[in-house]
Amino acid sequence: MTNDTMTIREMCDAFEVTPRTLRFYESKELLFPLRLGQKRLFTRRDRARLKLILRGKRFGFSLEEIRQLLDLYHVGDQQQTQLVRTYEVACDRLRALETERAELDRNIDDLKEQLKWGEKMIASIQSPTRTAAE
C-alpha cells in the first residue's frame, strides 16, 4: 500500500486494535475507509480520526461525544468550534474523573480500616485463650 492508505491489517498493527474494532467504528460512522470490493483502505484522515477516537475512549468519552467532536472539524472556522467544545467536554470529564478518584480514595481508606479490624479479630481468635483455672 502507499503511505496514503493502509489496509485493515496495517491499521490493526499500527494502533494495536482488532479488525472487529475497526469494523465497529466504521459501522458507527466514525471511520470511513475506502472500499475496493471487500478490501478496506484507510486514509490519513481515518488514521487521524482513529487516533482521536482511541484517545477519547482512554479518557472515558462516549462514542457519541467523540462523534460529535469529530463532526465539528468541518464547521469552517479553522476548528475553533471543535477546539472549544473539546475543551469543554474534557473539563467535564476531568471533573468526573476527579470525583471518581475521591470516591475511590474514600473506599480504599475504608477498606484499609476494615482490614485492620479484620487483622485484630483474626489475631484475637488465633491467640491461645486462658482458661478460668489459670
GULUM-431158 format. One line per 4 residues: number of its first residue (from 1); their letters; for each residue x negated, y negated, z of N, C-alpha, C, CB. Coordinates in Angstrom, 2 decimals, padded with zeros to 5 digits. Glycine has a CB too. Example, Ala and Ser with C-alpha at 12.3 -4.5 7.8 and 13.67 -1.06 7.14 Angstrom:
<atoms>
1 = AS = -013.19/005.69/007.80/-012.30/004.50/007.80/-013.20/003.30/007.80/-011.31/004.47/009.05  -012.85/002.25/007.08/-013.67/001.06/007.14/-012.90/-000.03/007.87/-014.08/000.60/005.72
</atoms>
This chain:
<atoms>
1 = MTND = -000.83/001.18/000.00/000.00/000.00/000.00/-000.88/-001.25/000.00/000.95/000.00/001.21  -000.32/-002.35/-000.36/-001.06/-003.61/-000.36/-001.03/-004.21/001.04/-000.46/-004.60/-001.40  -001.77/-005.29/001.22/-001.74/-005.99/002.50/-000.40/-006.65/002.76/-002.85/-007.02/002.55  000.39/-006.83/001.69/001.67/-007.50/001.83/002.77/-006.58/002.38/002.09/-008.06/000.51
5 = TMTI = 002.65/-005.28/002.15/003.67/-004.36/002.63/003.02/-003.19/003.36/004.52/-003.85/001.46  003.81/-002.59/004.23/003.37/-001.41/004.97/004.48/-000.37/004.91/003.02/-001.76/006.45  004.10/000.89/004.90/005.07/001.98/004.96/005.55/002.13/006.39/004.45/003.31/004.44  006.57/002.94/006.55/007.10/003.17/007.89/006.03/003.81/008.78/008.37/004.06/007.82
9 = REMC = 005.23/004.72/008.22/004.16/005.36/008.99/003.11/004.34/009.42/003.50/006.48/008.16  002.73/003.44/008.51/001.75/002.41/008.85/002.29/001.48/009.93/001.37/001.60/007.60  003.57/001.16/009.85/004.19/000.31/010.88/004.19/001.02/012.23/005.63/-000.06/010.47  004.54/002.29/012.20/004.55/003.07/013.45/003.17/003.09/014.09/005.04/004.50/013.18
13 = DAFE = 002.17/003.32/013.28/000.79/003.37/013.79/000.34/002.01/014.30/-000.16/003.87/012.71  000.65/000.97/013.56/000.19/-000.38/013.91/000.86/-000.91/015.18/000.45/-001.33/012.76  002.13/-000.56/015.39/002.89/-001.13/016.50/003.21/-000.11/017.59/004.16/-001.73/015.99  002.75/001.11/017.40/002.97/002.18/018.38/004.45/002.36/018.69/002.21/001.90/019.67
17 = VTPR = 005.24/002.47/017.64/006.67/002.75/017.74/006.98/003.98/016.90/007.52/001.53/017.28  008.17/004.49/017.05/008.58/005.67/016.29/009.36/005.23/015.04/009.44/006.61/017.16  009.43/006.11/014.05/010.27/005.81/012.88/011.72/005.54/013.29/010.22/006.95/011.87  012.17/006.27/014.29/013.54/006.07/014.77/013.74/004.64/015.28/013.86/007.09/015.89
21 = TLRF = 012.73/004.11/015.98/012.81/002.73/016.48/012.95/001.75/015.32/011.57/002.39/017.32  012.13/001.93/014.29/012.20/001.03/013.14/013.54/001.13/012.43/011.07/001.34/012.16  014.04/002.35/012.27/015.35/002.52/011.63/016.45/001.89/012.48/015.65/004.01/011.40  016.32/002.01/013.81/017.30/001.42/014.71/017.32/-000.10/014.55/017.00/001.80/016.17
25 = YESK = 016.14/-000.72/014.56/016.08/-002.18/014.40/016.59/-002.60/013.03/014.64/-002.68/014.59  016.37/-001.77/012.04/016.91/-002.05/010.71/018.44/-001.97/010.75/016.34/-001.05/009.67  018.98/-000.95/011.42/020.43/-000.80/011.49/021.08/-001.95/012.26/020.80/000.53/012.15  020.34/-002.55/013.18/020.84/-003.69/013.95/020.57/-005.02/013.24/020.20/-003.71/015.34
29 = ELLF = 020.07/-004.92/012.01/019.78/-006.08/011.17/018.78/-007.03/011.81/021.06/-006.81/010.85  017.77/-006.43/012.43/016.65/-007.21/012.97/015.45/-007.15/012.03/016.26/-006.68/014.37  015.36/-006.07/011.27/014.31/-005.89/010.26/014.98/-005.65/008.92/013.36/-004.71/010.63  014.30/-006.09/007.86/014.87/-005.98/006.52/013.82/-005.46/005.54/015.43/-007.34/006.04
33 = PLRL = 013.41/-004.19/005.67/012.38/-003.69/004.76/012.90/-003.59/003.33/011.87/-002.32/005.23  011.95/-003.69/002.41/012.29/-003.46/001.00/012.57/-001.98/000.83/011.14/-003.94/000.04  013.46/-001.64/-000.07/013.78/-000.23/-000.30/013.39/000.14/-001.72/015.29/000.05/-000.06  012.57/001.18/-001.82/012.25/001.78/-003.12/012.71/003.22/-003.05/010.70/001.68/-003.46
37 = GQKR = 013.94/003.46/-003.48/014.53/004.78/-003.30/014.72/005.04/-001.82/013.65/005.88/-003.95  014.13/006.13/-001.33/014.19/006.47/000.09/013.07/005.81/000.90/014.13/007.97/000.27  012.14/005.19/000.21/010.96/004.61/000.86/011.26/003.21/001.38/009.76/004.58/-000.11  010.81/002.94/002.61/010.93/001.61/003.20/009.56/000.94/003.15/011.48/001.68/004.67
41 = LFTR = 009.54/-000.31/002.70/008.30/-001.08/002.69/008.53/-002.34/003.53/007.86/-001.44/001.24  007.73/-002.48/004.56/007.87/-003.59/005.49/006.93/-004.72/005.09/007.58/-003.13/006.93  007.49/-005.91/005.02/006.74/-007.09/004.59/006.07/-007.76/005.79/007.66/-008.09/003.87  005.29/-008.79/005.49/004.67/-009.57/006.57/005.74/-010.16/007.48/003.79/-010.70/005.99
45 = RDRA = 006.82/-010.57/006.90/007.94/-011.12/007.68/008.47/-010.06/008.65/009.08/-011.61/006.75  008.63/-008.83/008.16/009.09/-007.75/009.03/008.09/-007.50/010.17/009.29/-006.46/008.22  006.81/-007.55/009.84/005.79/-007.33/010.88/005.85/-008.42/011.93/004.37/-007.27/010.26  006.01/-009.66/011.50/006.11/-010.77/012.45/007.36/-010.62/013.31/006.13/-012.13/011.70
49 = RLKL = 008.46/-010.24/012.68/009.71/-010.06/013.43/009.58/-008.91/014.43/010.88/-009.79/012.47  008.95/-007.81/014.01/008.80/-006.67/014.92/007.93/-007.06/016.12/008.19/-005.47/014.19  006.90/-007.81/015.88/006.04/-008.28/016.97/006.86/-009.08/017.98/004.87/-009.13/016.41  007.72/-009.97/017.47/008.57/-010.77/018.36/009.63/-009.92/019.04/009.24/-011.89/017.57
53 = ILRG = 010.18/-008.95/018.34/011.19/-008.05/018.93/010.57/-007.29/020.10/011.74/-007.06/017.86  009.40/-006.73/019.88/008.74/-005.94/020.93/008.36/-006.81/022.11/007.50/-005.24/020.37  007.91/-008.02/021.85/007.58/-008.94/022.94/008.84/-009.29/023.72/006.89/-010.22/022.40  009.92/-009.60/023.00/011.18/-009.93/023.66/011.69/-008.77/024.50/012.22/-010.31/022.63
57 = KRFG = 011.59/-007.56/023.98/012.03/-006.38/024.75/011.17/-006.21/026.00/011.95/-005.11/023.88  009.86/-006.44/025.87/008.97/-006.31/027.03/009.36/-007.31/028.12/007.50/-006.54/026.60  009.82/-008.48/027.73/010.22/-009.49/028.70/011.65/-009.28/029.19/010.09/-010.87/028.09  012.35/-008.31/028.60/013.69/-007.99/029.06/014.80/-008.72/028.34/013.79/-008.28/030.50
61 = FSLE = 014.51/-009.34/027.19/015.56/-009.99/026.41/016.44/-008.90/025.81/014.95/-010.91/025.30  017.72/-009.18/025.67/018.61/-008.24/025.00/018.37/-008.31/023.50/020.11/-008.54/025.33  018.77/-007.27/022.79/018.64/-007.29/021.33/019.47/-008.43/020.72/019.08/-005.94/020.73  020.60/-008.72/021.32/021.43/-009.81/020.79/020.72/-011.16/020.98/022.81/-009.83/021.50
65 = EIRQ = 020.08/-011.36/022.13/019.32/-012.60/022.34/018.18/-012.70/021.31/018.75/-012.65/023.78  017.50/-011.59/021.11/016.39/-011.56/020.16/016.89/-011.89/018.75/015.70/-010.18/020.18  018.01/-011.28/018.37/018.57/-011.54/017.04/018.91/-013.02/016.88/019.83/-010.67/016.80  019.57/-013.58/017.88/019.95/-014.99/017.80/018.72/-015.89/017.69/020.77/-015.38/019.02
69 = LLDL = 017.68/-015.58/018.45/016.46/-016.39/018.38/015.77/-016.26/017.03/015.49/-015.98/019.50  015.70/-015.05/016.50/015.10/-014.84/015.19/015.88/-015.55/014.10/014.99/-013.35/014.88  017.20/-015.53/014.22/018.04/-016.17/013.21/017.87/-017.69/013.17/019.50/-015.83/013.45  017.39/-018.28/014.26/017.19/-019.72/014.31/015.98/-020.18/013.50/017.04/-020.17/015.74
73 = YHVG = 015.18/-019.24/013.02/013.99/-019.58/012.25/014.33/-020.38/011.01/013.24/-018.32/011.85  015.48/-020.11/010.42/015.86/-020.71/009.14/016.76/-021.94/009.29/016.54/-019.69/008.29  016.80/-022.53/010.46/017.67/-023.70/010.66/017.19/-024.87/009.81/017.70/-024.10/012.14  015.90/-024.97/009.56/015.38/-026.02/008.69/014.83/-027.22/009.43/016.45/-026.47/007.78
77 = DQQQ = 014.53/-027.07/010.70/013.99/-028.19/011.46/012.57/-027.88/011.98/014.91/-028.52/012.64  011.82/-027.16/011.15/010.45/-026.76/011.47/010.40/-025.94/012.76/009.54/-028.00/011.60  011.40/-025.12/012.96/011.52/-024.20/014.08/011.73/-024.89/015.44/010.30/-023.35/014.15  012.05/-026.19/015.44/012.27/-026.88/016.70/013.42/-026.25/017.48/012.55/-028.36/016.44
81 = TQLV = 014.54/-026.01/016.82/015.69/-025.39/017.48/015.32/-024.02/018.03/016.88/-025.27/016.51  014.61/-023.24/017.22/014.20/-021.91/017.65/013.28/-021.98/018.87/013.49/-021.18/016.51  012.33/-022.88/018.85/011.40/-023.01/019.97/012.09/-023.47/021.25/010.29/-023.98/019.62  012.97/-024.45/021.13/013.69/-024.96/022.30/014.58/-023.88/022.88/014.52/-026.21/021.93
85 = RTYE = 015.32/-023.19/022.03/016.23/-022.13/022.52/015.44/-020.97/023.11/017.14/-021.62/021.38  014.32/-020.60/022.49/013.48/-019.53/023.03/012.96/-019.93/024.40/012.31/-019.22/022.07  012.55/-021.16/024.54/012.05/-021.66/025.83/013.15/-021.56/026.90/011.57/-023.12/025.70  014.37/-021.95/026.54/015.49/-021.89/027.50/015.78/-020.45/027.92/016.75/-022.52/026.89
89 = VACD = 015.83/-019.55/026.95/016.10/-018.14/027.25/014.97/-017.56/028.11/016.25/-017.32/025.93  013.73/-017.94/027.77/012.59/-017.44/028.54/012.62/-017.95/029.98/011.27/-017.85/027.86  013.00/-019.21/030.17/013.12/-019.75/031.53/014.18/-019.00/032.33/013.46/-021.26/031.49  015.31/-018.73/031.69/016.37/-017.95/032.35/015.86/-016.56/032.73/017.61/-017.84/031.44
93 = RLRA = 015.15/-015.93/031.82/014.64/-014.58/032.06/013.60/-014.60/033.19/014.02/-013.99/030.78  012.75/-015.62/033.21/011.75/-015.73/034.27/012.42/-015.86/035.63/010.83/-016.94/034.01  013.46/-016.67/035.70/014.20/-016.80/036.97/014.78/-015.46/037.39/015.32/-017.86/036.84  015.34/-014.73/036.43/015.92/-013.42/036.74/014.84/-012.45/037.22/016.64/-012.84/035.51
97 = LETE = 013.69/-012.45/036.55/012.59/-011.57/036.97/012.09/-011.92/038.36/011.43/-011.64/035.96  011.98/-013.22/038.65/011.54/-013.64/039.98/012.54/-013.23/041.05/011.32/-015.15/040.01  013.82/-013.30/040.73/014.86/-012.85/041.67/014.74/-011.34/041.89/016.27/-013.21/041.14  014.55/-010.60/040.80/014.38/-009.15/040.92/013.14/-008.81/041.75/014.26/-008.50/039.52
101 = RAEL = 012.04/-009.54/041.53/010.82/-009.29/042.28/011.05/-009.56/043.77/009.67/-010.16/041.75  011.74/-010.66/044.10/012.02/-010.97/045.51/012.84/-009.85/046.14/012.76/-012.32/045.64  013.82/-009.35/045.40/014.64/-008.24/045.91/013.80/-006.98/046.08/015.82/-007.96/044.97  012.93/-006.71/045.13/012.03/-005.56/045.25/011.10/-005.71/046.45/011.20/-005.39/043.97
105 = DRNI = 010.57/-006.91/046.65/009.70/-007.15/047.81/010.45/-006.88/049.12/009.16/-008.59/047.79  011.69/-007.35/049.20/012.51/-007.09/050.40/012.73/-005.59/050.58/013.86/-007.82/050.30  013.05/-004.89/049.48/013.28/-003.45/049.56/012.02/-002.70/049.96/013.78/-002.92/048.23  010.88/-003.12/049.44/009.60/-002.48/049.80/009.32/-002.69/051.27/008.44/-003.05/048.94
109 = DDLK = 009.49/-003.91/051.76/009.26/-004.18/053.19/010.19/-003.35/054.06/009.46/-005.67/053.49  011.45/-003.26/053.66/012.43/-002.48/054.43/012.04/-001.00/054.43/013.85/-002.65/053.84  011.64/-000.48/053.28/011.25/000.92/053.20/010.01/001.19/054.05/010.99/001.33/051.74  009.06/000.28/054.05/007.86/000.44/054.89/008.24/000.52/056.36/006.88/-000.73/054.66
113 = EQLK = 009.18/-000.32/056.78/009.65/-000.28/058.17/010.32/001.05/058.48/010.62/-001.45/058.46  011.13/001.53/057.54/011.79/002.82/057.74/010.77/003.95/057.82/012.79/003.09/056.60  009.72/003.88/057.01/008.67/004.90/057.06/007.93/004.88/058.39/007.69/004.71/055.90  007.67/003.68/058.91/007.03/003.59/060.24/007.90/004.25/061.30/006.76/002.11/060.61
117 = WGEK = 009.19/003.95/061.25/010.13/004.57/062.18/010.10/006.09/062.02/011.56/004.02/061.97  010.10/006.54/060.75/010.07/007.98/060.48/008.80/008.62/061.00/010.20/008.24/059.00  007.66/007.96/060.86/006.40/008.49/061.38/006.46/008.65/062.89/005.22/007.57/061.00  007.02/007.66/063.58/007.16/007.74/065.05/008.06/008.89/065.45/007.70/006.41/065.61
121 = MIAS = 009.16/009.04/064.71/010.10/010.13/065.03/009.44/011.49/064.81/011.38/010.02/064.18  008.73/011.65/063.72/008.05/012.91/063.44/007.00/013.19/064.50/007.40/012.89/062.04  006.24/012.17/064.86/005.20/012.34/065.88/005.81/012.75/067.21/004.39/011.05/066.05  006.95/012.15/067.57/007.57/012.48/068.86/008.14/013.89/068.85/008.67/011.48/069.19
125 = IQSP = 008.59/014.36/067.71/009.13/015.72/067.60/008.01/016.74/067.64/009.95/015.87/066.31  006.89/016.41/067.01/005.79/017.36/066.91/004.94/017.40/068.17/004.93/017.01/065.74  004.95/016.38/069.00/004.13/016.42/070.22/004.77/017.36/071.22/003.96/014.99/070.84  003.91/018.09/071.96/004.46/019.05/072.93/005.27/018.32/074.00/003.32/019.87/073.59
129 = TRTA = 006.41/018.85/074.28/007.27/018.25/075.31/006.92/018.87/076.65/008.79/018.44/074.99  007.03/018.09/077.67/006.74/018.57/079.03/008.02/019.16/079.62/006.19/017.41/079.94  007.85/020.21/080.31/009.00/020.80/080.98/009.17/020.16/082.34/008.83/022.33/081.11  010.28/020.39/082.98/010.59/019.80/084.28/009.66/020.36/085.35/012.05/020.06/084.65
133 = AE = 009.16/021.59/085.17/008.29/022.22/086.17/006.90/021.59/086.20/008.16/023.72/085.89  006.49/020.91/085.15/005.14/020.34/085.13/005.06/019.14/085.94/004.71/020.03/083.77
</atoms>
